[in-house]
Amino acid sequence: MQWTDFLKGVVQGREYPNDPELKKKAPELIANCPAPCFGYSVVNQTTVNTEIKEAFPVTFSIALAALIMWLAGGVFFGVIAAVKKGTLLDRGIVAGALVFYAFPAFFIGVFLLKFFAIKWQLVAIPEYVPIADGFGLWLQGLLLPGLTLALLYMAGYIRMTRAFVLESMSEDYVRTARAKGLKSRRVLVKHSMRAALTPLVTLVGLDFAALMGGAIITETVFNYNGLGKLAFDANTTYDLPTIIGLVILLGTFVIVANIIVDVLYAVIDPRVRVG
């Protein structure tokens, strides 16, 4: 019965508590949760929708900033490592990626916060500012949290980009393009990169969807009230409705991300459209 009521709330919305007598006597005590309603948090005395609505912009901003940083850095350094295969530069990039990959998120976050913001004062102490209050302040507040996540993900993307580019550069169509006399840069960008980026699109979609479920450690280190910190607090206080709502939301993100990835395949690689 509880599951049925929950599904009805997702479609139609609900009122908490569902007490007709209380609604007549004290309607101000009734909380209205419009569809899609994910439940009511007794611990926080508010609907799960309200909690998610407040935390979502924070997590989305951090995830977006991290995505741009790790994708730009990962593809850039990965391509350089592939082009300079076997050189000291290639080995240095791969070794640096492994070092950052070995560090946990809380170490990188605390290090950046303690030294870059507090001790050396190179940047302001991070504080989330809504984009409506100023684009510059919004970006400034996302620099360190986004960089913390970007350094972790960038390490893996450097190695994967390097491997995919090297694989695509050995294909027959790439050798044919070189035999026709095309410049190396054009061959790399026009032919090799398209094939190499296709597998990365899948990983980007899934990683971004996972981050939208909440970067728990990063948000906790920088004290950002996003979905991750909301999930952490809900687990600490046994707030089951909030946990259920977040799980459903994360599942939705993963499904939507997979659909977007499938569409992007056809944009990046023409062979998908032909097939």
N, C-alpha and C positions, 0 to 999 in steps of 0.2 A: 504493500500500500504506500509506503514512503517513497519507493522508487517511482511508482505511478504518479504520485503527487509532484515529485521532482520533475518528471518529464512534462507534465502539464504546465508546470511553472516555466519551463524553458520555452514552451510554445505560447502560452497564454499570459504568463505572469502570475504572481501570487501575492497574498497578504499575510503578514506575520504579526501576531499569531492568528491562526485561522479560527477565530472565536466570534461568532455573530453577536453574542450578548455583549462582549466587551466593545465591539465596534459600535453598538448602539449607545452604550453608556459613556465610553471614553474613546472616541474615534482618533484622538490625537496620539493614542498609544499604539495604533496600528501602523505598521511600516508597509508601504506599498512598494513592491518590487516588480517593475515592468519586464516584459519579455525581451530578451531571454534572461530569465531569472535563475541564478546559480545557487540561491539559498540565502540563509540569514545567519549571520555570525552572532551567536549569543554572547560570546566572549567580548566582542567589541561593540555589541549593541547596534549593529548596522547591517545592511545587506552586503552580500559578497560582491554584487555588482558595483556598489559604491567603493569598496576597498580596491577592486581591480581598476576602476576608473581613475582613482587617485594615483595608483602605483604604475599603471601602464605607461604613461608618458616618460617616466624616469627610466624604466627598463628599455623602452624602445629607443630612447636617445642614446643610452650607453651602448646598446647593441649596434645601432647604426654607425656611431662613431668608431667602434672597434672594427666593424665590418669594412669600412672604407680604409682604415689604417692597415689592417692585416692583409686585405686583398691587394692593395696598391703595393705594399712592401713585399708581400710574398711573391707576387707575380714578377715584380721588377727584379728582385734579387735572384729569384729562381731562374729567370731567363738569362741573366748575366752569368750565373753559375753554369748553365748549360752551354752557353756560347763559349765560355772560357774553360771548358771541361779539361781537367787535369792540371790546371795552372794553380799557382799559389792563391790567387783570388778565389777560385772555385772552392778550394779546400778551406779557406778562411771563412767564406760565407756559410758553408755547410757546418763547419765546426761551431761558428757562432749561433747558428740555428739550434744545434743540439744543446748548447749551453742554456739558452733561454727556454728550450722545451723541458729541460730537467728541473727548472725552478717551479715551485708551486705558486698558485695565484696569490696566496696571502703574503708570500715573501716579496714578490714583485710589487704588489700594492703597497705594503708597509714601507718598502725601500723607497719607492717613488714619493710617497707621502712624507716620510721623515726627512729625506735629504733634499729632494727637489722643491718641496713646498715649505717645509718648516725650517730646516737648517740653512740651506743655501738660498732660499726664497727666490728661486728662479721663476716660479709661477705662484699664483695665489692658492691658498688652501681651497681644495675643491668643494664646491657647494652647488647643488642643482638649482638652476634658475630656469623657469619656463621660457620657452622661445618667445612668447608674447612680451616678455619683459626686456627683450634685447637679444639679438642674434649673437653679438659678440660675447656677452656674459654667458649665454647658453653654451657656446663653444668652449669657453674658458673652463666652465665647470665640468665638461666632459673629457678634457684633455687627459688627465691622469687615469681616471677609471677606464676610459677607452683604450689608452696605451697599455694598461695592465693586461687587459684581455687580448689586445692585438699582438703583443709580444709572445703570448702563449700560442695563439693560433698561427701567427706568421711563420713560426719555426716549421710547423708541419707543412704549410703551403709552399714554403721555399723548396723543401725536398721533393714534394709531389710535382710542383711545376717543373723543376729541373728534370725529373724522371720522365714526365710526359713530353716535354719539349725534345729531349734527347731521343725518345722513341719515335716521335713524329718526324724528326729530322732524318731518320734512316729509312723513311718510306719511299716507295718508288716514285710517287708523284712529286715529292720534294726534289729528288735527284733529277727528274725530268725538267722541273722548273729551272734548276741550276744549269742543266745542259742547254736550255734555250737562251741562256745568257742573262737571266734576270739578276738584279742586284741581291746581295745576301740579305740586306735589310728587308727588301720586299718579299723575298722568299720566306723569311722568318715571320713577318707580320701577316702576310696574306695567306700563306699555306700552313706553316707549322703551328702558329699560335691558335688558329681556329680548331684544329684537331686536338691540341694540347689542353685548351680551355674547357672543352666539353665535359671531361670527367670532373674538373674543378667545380663546375656549376652545381653538380649534384651535392658535393661536399659543402659548398657555400650555403645552399638552401637549407640543408639539414642542420648545419652549425648555427646559422642565424635563427632558425626555429628553436633550437635548443636554448640559445641565449635569451630568446623571448620568454622562455619559461622561468627566467630569472637567473642572473649571475650572482648566486647566493653569497659566495665568499667576497667577491669584489664589492658588492653593494654593502656588505656588513663592514668591511674594512673602511670604506669611505663614508659610512653612515648615510647611504642613499636609500630612501624608502621606496624601493621598487618591488617588482614581483618576487624577486629572490628573497629579499628581506621579509616580505610578507609571508612567503612560504616557510621561512625559518621560524618566524614568530608563531605561525599557525601550528607548526609541529611542536614547538615548545609548550604551547598552551592547550594542545589537543583540540584545536579548533577544526573539527572535521568538515563542516560545510565549506570553509575557506579552502581547505586542502582539495576537496572534491572539485570545487570551481576552478582552481588553478590547474589541476590535472586535465580537466576537460578543455580548458583554454590552450594548454600546451599541445594536447592532441590535435586540436584544430589548427594550430600553427604548423605542425608537422605535415598535415594533410594538404593545407594550402601551399606550403613551400614545395612539396612534391609536384603539385599541379603547375606551379609557376616554372619550376625547373624543366618540366617536360615541354612547356611552351618555348622556353628559351633555347632548348636544344635546336629547334628548327631555325631560330634566328642566327645562332652561332655557326652551326655546321650545316651547309646546304645538302649534304648527303642524307640527312635525316628527312628533309622534305622530299627528296627523290625517292627514298625508300617508302 
